[in-house]
Amino acid sequence: MGRNTVSKENLREKNMIEIKNIEDFKKAKKKLEKEKEVIILEGITSIVDSAFKNCTGLISINIPDSVTSIGEGAFNGCIGLTSITIPDSVTSIGESAFYGCTSLTSITIPDSVTSIGDSAFRGCTGLTSITIPDSVTKIGRWAFEGCTGITSIKIPDSVTEIGWGAFEDCTGITSIKIPDSVTEIGCGAFRDCTGLASVSIGKKVK
């Protein structure tokens, strides 16, 4: 068996759900009322829109290297999800993908990702650290709005655009440096960041 495959007996014992195809996403949502882990098998290329939306019983998920995109609202409202590893194969994180995942404490975005969708991590109040790689060129609108637990964030030199309200109400951030690569900062990008004491703005911002 492959590294992402376990026997049916183990699935039952470990309270896991195995996803082998797109149709399994629909079946999984009905079963995720209690605490469970999900294994997505190799061969799945995308996590479809709203795949696990409001699955409050989801506590852990394994995403294989075959996945290239995480759809809109894929994990929206998964309040039991504490951690997730995004593989290097993923190039895009959809709108509201992790919106309201209040138990997430940290996340590493791989170098393969070029854009972070609107509201992607909005309301992730438990998030204390996040790494944005040099591959990202755009941070979407309200991408990290309301992430009150984040105390510091590094915006890489690859970013050219920071969307509206991207870091709005991130009250824990105390300082931020915007690189020269950034040409556009949306309205209210840092609105209500009450702890912000130091801001360095690049030379190319319009």
Kinemage of the C-alpha trace (Angstrom):
@kinemage 1
@onewidth
@group {chain A} dominant
@subgroup {mainchain}
@vectorlist {calphas} color= white
{ca met a 1} P 0.000 0.000 0.000
{ca gly a 2} L 1.094 3.610 -0.635
{ca arg a 3} L 2.239 5.853 2.165
{ca asn a 4} L -1.161 7.578 2.376
{ca thr a 5} L -3.158 4.345 2.515
{ca val a 6} L -4.293 2.496 5.613
{ca ser a 7} L -6.489 -0.583 6.026
{ca lys a 8} L -10.238 -0.303 6.628
{ca glu a 9} L -9.698 -1.699 10.106
{ca asn a 10} L -7.180 1.056 10.895
{ca leu a 11} L -9.520 3.711 9.524
{ca arg a 12} L -12.221 2.609 11.953
{ca glu a 13} L -9.840 2.276 14.896
{ca lys a 14} L -8.226 5.668 14.332
{ca asn a 15} L -11.531 7.401 13.542
{ca met a 16} L -10.281 8.413 10.100
{ca ile a 17} L -11.936 9.133 6.763
{ca glu a 18} L -10.177 8.248 3.509
{ca ile a 19} L -10.751 10.316 0.363
{ca lys a 20} L -9.987 8.628 -2.956
{ca asn a 21} L -11.970 10.767 -5.410
{ca ile a 22} L -14.014 13.961 -5.751
{ca glu a 23} L -17.274 12.264 -4.726
{ca asp a 24} L -15.710 11.262 -1.401
{ca phe a 25} L -15.552 14.941 -0.388
{ca lys a 26} L -19.363 15.055 -0.244
{ca lys a 27} L -19.555 11.845 1.774
{ca ala a 28} L -16.894 13.063 4.204
{ca lys a 29} L -18.862 16.192 5.158
{ca lys a 30} L -21.743 14.062 6.424
{ca lys a 31} L -19.429 12.011 8.639
{ca leu a 32} L -17.479 14.866 10.192
{ca glu a 33} L -19.835 15.634 13.056
{ca lys a 34} L -17.493 13.956 15.537
{ca glu a 35} L -13.737 14.441 15.889
{ca lys a 36} L -12.036 12.801 12.949
{ca glu a 37} L -8.930 12.844 10.812
{ca val a 38} L -8.997 12.864 7.009
{ca ile a 39} L -6.553 11.213 4.638
{ca ile a 40} L -6.597 12.437 1.027
{ca leu a 41} L -4.927 9.893 -1.232
{ca glu a 42} L -2.341 10.614 -3.943
{ca gly a 43} L -3.978 11.419 -7.280
{ca ile a 44} L -6.392 14.076 -5.990
{ca thr a 45} L -5.273 17.343 -7.641
{ca ser a 46} L -7.538 19.847 -5.907
{ca ile a 47} L -9.511 20.292 -2.717
{ca val a 48} L -12.824 21.455 -4.109
{ca asp a 49} L -14.693 24.619 -3.083
{ca ser a 50} L -16.364 24.288 0.346
{ca ala a 51} L -15.029 20.711 0.609
{ca phe a 52} L -14.983 20.741 4.426
{ca lys a 53} L -16.856 23.966 5.121
{ca asn a 54} L -18.160 24.086 8.704
{ca cys a 55} L -16.897 20.554 9.453
{ca thr a 56} L -16.348 21.355 13.107
{ca gly a 57} L -15.293 17.780 13.867
{ca leu a 58} L -12.294 17.890 11.544
{ca ile a 59} L -9.150 17.936 13.696
{ca ser a 60} L -6.436 16.796 11.286
{ca ile a 61} L -5.960 16.351 7.544
{ca asn a 62} L -3.253 14.922 5.340
{ca ile a 63} L -2.849 16.684 1.974
{ca pro a 64} L -0.785 14.727 -0.597
{ca asp a 65} L 1.788 16.165 -3.013
{ca ser a 66} L -0.598 15.673 -5.935
{ca val a 67} L -2.819 18.571 -4.760
{ca thr a 68} L -2.132 21.840 -6.610
{ca ser a 69} L -4.991 24.036 -5.397
{ca ile a 70} L -7.090 24.593 -2.284
{ca gly a 71} L -10.542 25.781 -3.310
{ca glu a 72} L -12.675 28.654 -2.060
{ca gly a 73} L -13.956 28.073 1.472
{ca ala a 74} L -12.385 24.604 1.530
{ca phe a 75} L -11.868 24.666 5.316
{ca asn a 76} L -14.063 27.642 6.170
{ca gly a 77} L -15.353 27.341 9.743
{ca cys a 78} L -13.321 24.247 10.673
{ca ile a 79} L -12.933 25.391 14.261
{ca gly a 80} L -11.423 22.085 15.424
{ca leu a 81} L -8.525 22.130 12.958
{ca thr a 82} L -5.332 22.833 14.931
{ca ser a 83} L -2.633 22.440 12.282
{ca ile a 84} L -2.229 21.762 8.593
{ca thr a 85} L 0.723 21.146 6.291
{ca ile a 86} L 0.370 22.579 2.803
{ca pro a 87} L 2.585 20.621 0.362
{ca asp a 88} L 5.001 22.246 -2.092
{ca ser a 89} L 2.739 21.226 -4.988
{ca val a 90} L 0.054 23.792 -4.057
{ca thr a 91} L 0.174 26.992 -6.140
{ca ser a 92} L -2.984 28.756 -5.011
{ca ile a 93} L -4.958 29.173 -1.793
{ca gly a 94} L -8.536 30.120 -2.596
{ca glu a 95} L -10.795 32.806 -1.194
{ca ser a 96} L -11.869 32.144 2.420
{ca ala a 97} L -10.005 28.807 2.342
{ca phe a 98} L -9.297 28.855 6.103
{ca tyr a 99} L -11.716 31.598 7.150
{ca gly a 100} L -12.657 31.232 10.819
{ca cys a 101} L -10.327 28.327 11.643
{ca thr a 102} L -9.924 29.681 15.150
{ca ser a 103} L -7.867 26.754 16.493
{ca leu a 104} L -5.076 27.054 13.923
{ca thr a 105} L -1.942 28.290 15.705
{ca ser a 106} L 0.637 28.308 12.921
{ca ile a 107} L 0.882 27.661 9.219
{ca thr a 108} L 3.686 27.565 6.670
{ca ile a 109} L 2.847 28.551 3.118
{ca pro a 110} L 5.143 26.713 0.657
{ca asp a 111} L 7.352 28.402 -1.948
{ca ser a 112} L 5.063 27.147 -4.716
{ca val a 113} L 2.191 29.495 -3.747
{ca thr a 114} L 2.012 32.743 -5.750
{ca ser a 115} L -1.144 34.316 -4.351
{ca ile a 116} L -3.091 34.270 -1.084
{ca gly a 117} L -6.806 34.605 -1.776
{ca asp a 118} L -9.215 37.150 -0.316
{ca ser a 119} L -10.112 36.335 3.319
{ca ala a 120} L -7.940 33.189 3.107
{ca phe a 121} L -7.041 33.258 6.823
{ca arg a 122} L -9.575 35.817 7.985
{ca gly a 123} L -10.648 35.432 11.597
{ca cys a 124} L -8.006 32.837 12.477
{ca thr a 125} L -7.705 34.287 15.960
{ca gly a 126} L -5.466 31.488 17.266
{ca leu a 127} L -2.828 32.042 14.593
{ca thr a 128} L 0.367 33.304 16.235
{ca ser a 129} L 2.839 32.888 13.381
{ca ile a 130} L 2.753 32.608 9.618
{ca thr a 131} L 5.480 32.378 7.008
{ca ile a 132} L 4.866 34.033 3.636
{ca pro a 133} L 7.346 32.730 1.018
{ca asp a 134} L 9.235 34.729 -1.609
{ca ser a 135} L 7.007 33.260 -4.340
{ca val a 136} L 3.903 35.215 -3.248
{ca thr a 137} L 3.183 38.318 -5.340
{ca lys a 138} L -0.256 39.246 -4.025
{ca ile a 139} L -1.844 39.227 -0.560
{ca gly a 140} L -5.608 39.275 -1.073
{ca arg a 141} L -8.251 41.502 0.520
{ca trp a 142} L -8.845 40.748 4.213
{ca ala a 143} L -6.410 37.818 3.883
{ca phe a 144} L -5.427 38.027 7.563
{ca glu a 145} L -8.139 40.334 8.878
{ca gly a 146} L -8.881 39.732 12.552
{ca cys a 147} L -5.856 37.487 13.168
{ca thr a 148} L -5.380 39.072 16.564
{ca gly a 149} L -2.771 36.546 17.737
{ca ile a 150} L -0.152 37.391 15.114
{ca thr a 151} L 2.609 39.515 16.644
{ca ser a 152} L 4.949 39.839 13.678
{ca ile a 153} L 4.886 39.179 9.968
{ca lys a 154} L 7.500 39.482 7.226
{ca ile a 155} L 6.337 40.610 3.814
{ca pro a 156} L 8.788 39.244 1.210
{ca asp a 157} L 10.341 41.271 -1.609
{ca ser a 158} L 8.245 39.365 -4.167
{ca val a 159} L 4.947 40.969 -3.046
{ca thr a 160} L 3.681 43.770 -5.298
{ca glu a 161} L 0.155 44.197 -3.944
{ca ile a 162} L -1.400 44.184 -0.469
{ca gly a 163} L -5.189 44.072 -0.705
{ca trp a 164} L -7.885 46.044 1.094
{ca gly a 165} L -8.038 45.273 4.792
{ca ala a 166} L -5.364 42.572 4.417
{ca phe a 167} L -4.179 42.953 8.025
{ca glu a 168} L -7.123 44.877 9.442
{ca asp a 169} L -7.699 44.390 13.170
{ca cys a 170} L -4.436 42.472 13.646
{ca thr a 171} L -4.056 44.072 17.049
{ca gly a 172} L -0.990 42.034 18.048
{ca ile a 173} L 1.326 43.288 15.293
{ca thr a 174} L 3.755 45.891 16.660
{ca ser a 175} L 5.888 46.656 13.610
{ca ile a 176} L 5.874 46.015 9.887
{ca lys a 177} L 8.224 46.639 6.980
{ca ile a 178} L 6.776 46.999 3.508
{ca pro a 179} L 9.406 46.213 0.849
{ca asp a 180} L 10.213 48.332 -2.205
{ca ser a 181} L 8.562 45.715 -4.434
{ca val a 182} L 5.094 46.741 -3.198
{ca thr a 183} L 3.404 49.239 -5.523
{ca glu a 184} L -0.127 49.137 -4.154
{ca ile a 185} L -1.593 49.018 -0.634
{ca gly a 186} L -5.374 48.711 -0.462
{ca cys a 187} L -7.671 50.866 1.630
{ca gly a 188} L -7.634 49.953 5.327
{ca ala a 189} L -4.891 47.358 4.905
{ca phe a 190} L -3.735 48.027 8.479
{ca arg a 191} L -6.896 49.568 9.905
{ca asp a 192} L -7.369 49.104 13.675
{ca cys a 193} L -3.921 47.557 14.161
{ca thr a 194} L -3.871 49.247 17.543
{ca gly a 195} L -0.547 47.736 18.621
{ca leu a 196} L 1.332 48.945 15.551
{ca ala a 197} L 4.099 51.295 16.682
{ca ser a 198} L 6.498 51.189 13.734
{ca val a 199} L 5.854 51.116 9.968
{ca ser a 200} L 8.392 51.244 7.146
{ca ile a 201} L 6.896 51.865 3.698
{ca gly a 202} L 8.766 51.053 0.480
{ca lys a 203} L 9.643 53.642 -2.150
{ca lys a 204} L 7.348 52.368 -4.928
{ca val a 205} L 3.987 52.567 -3.149
{ca lys a 206} L 1.584 54.711 -5.164
